[in-house]
């Protein structure tokens, strides 16, 4: 990886990427670097930016919404169970 690669910027640009998406992005950036120079030893930020035009997140906004709904439901259920457990302990105590 070249010194010009800014990991914080890449992290922001790949926020909804899953592991396989990140792997695809890195692979595409490496291929682009090699196409420009077959002896390339490093991948530049320019390569990553070009790769980001081709590689997109496999998670859709609908998927994210669904996962957030699952999380909300889980938290409501977990809180309810915790409250019931606490009430039971107070009742028995």
C-alpha positions as CSV (number, residue, x, y, z in Angstrom):
1,X,0.0,0.0,0.0
2,X,1.3,3.4,-1.0
3,X,1.9,6.1,1.6
4,X,-0.8,8.3,0.0
5,X,-3.6,5.8,0.9
6,X,-5.7,7.4,3.7
7,X,-7.4,4.6,5.6
8,X,-9.8,6.9,7.4
9,X,-11.2,8.2,4.1
10,X,-11.5,4.6,2.7
11,X,-13.3,3.6,5.9
12,X,-15.8,6.5,5.4
13,X,-16.3,5.6,1.7
14,X,-16.9,1.9,2.5
15,X,-19.2,2.3,5.5
16,X,-21.7,-0.3,4.5
17,X,-19.2,-2.7,2.9
18,X,-19.1,-6.3,4.3
19,X,-15.8,-8.1,4.4
20,X,-16.2,-9.6,0.9
21,X,-16.9,-6.1,-0.5
22,X,-13.7,-4.8,1.1
23,X,-11.8,-7.8,-0.4
24,X,-13.3,-7.0,-3.8
25,X,-12.3,-3.4,-3.5
26,X,-8.7,-4.2,-2.6
27,X,-8.5,-6.8,-5.4
28,X,-9.9,-4.3,-8.0
29,X,-7.5,-1.6,-6.8
30,X,-4.5,-4.0,-7.2
31,X,-5.6,-5.0,-10.6
32,X,-5.9,-1.4,-11.7
33,X,-2.4,-0.7,-10.3
34,X,-1.0,-3.7,-12.2
35,X,-2.8,-2.6,-15.5
36,X,-0.9,0.7,-15.3
37,X,2.4,-0.9,-14.4
38,X,2.8,-4.7,-14.4
39,X,5.7,-4.4,-12.0
40,X,3.7,-2.3,-9.5
41,X,4.5,-3.2,-5.9
42,X,2.0,-0.8,-4.2
43,X,-1.6,0.3,-4.6
44,X,-2.3,4.1,-4.5
45,X,-5.2,6.1,-3.3
46,X,-6.0,6.9,-6.9
47,X,-6.3,3.1,-7.5
48,X,-8.7,2.8,-4.6
49,X,-10.8,5.7,-5.8
50,X,-11.0,4.2,-9.3
51,X,-11.9,0.9,-7.8
52,X,-14.7,2.5,-5.7
53,X,-16.4,3.5,-9.0
54,X,-16.7,-0.2,-9.8
55,X,-17.1,-2.0,-6.5
56,X,-20.3,-1.2,-4.5
57,X,-21.6,-2.4,-1.2
58,X,-23.6,-5.6,-1.3
59,X,-25.8,-4.4,1.5
60,X,-28.7,-2.3,0.3
61,X,-30.4,0.5,2.3
62,X,-33.4,-1.9,2.7
63,X,-31.1,-4.5,4.3
64,X,-29.7,-1.9,6.7
65,X,-33.3,-0.9,7.7
66,X,-34.2,-4.5,8.2
67,X,-31.2,-5.1,10.5
68,X,-32.0,-2.0,12.5
69,X,-35.5,-3.2,13.0
70,X,-34.2,-6.6,14.1
71,X,-31.9,-4.8,16.6
72,X,-34.7,-2.6,17.9
73,X,-36.9,-5.6,18.4
74,X,-34.1,-7.5,20.2
75,X,-33.4,-4.6,22.5
76,X,-37.1,-4.2,23.4
77,X,-37.4,-7.9,24.1
78,X,-34.1,-8.0,26.1
79,X,-35.2,-4.9,28.2
80,X,-38.6,-6.5,28.8
81,X,-37.0,-9.7,30.0
82,X,-34.6,-7.8,32.2
83,X,-37.5,-5.9,33.8
84,X,-39.5,-9.1,34.3
85,X,-36.5,-10.7,35.9
86,X,-35.9,-7.7,38.2
87,X,-39.6,-7.6,39.2
88,X,-39.5,-11.4,39.9
89,X,-36.4,-11.0,42.1
90,X,-38.0,-8.1,44.0
91,X,-41.2,-10.1,44.4
92,X,-39.4,-13.1,45.8
93,X,-36.9,-11.1,47.8
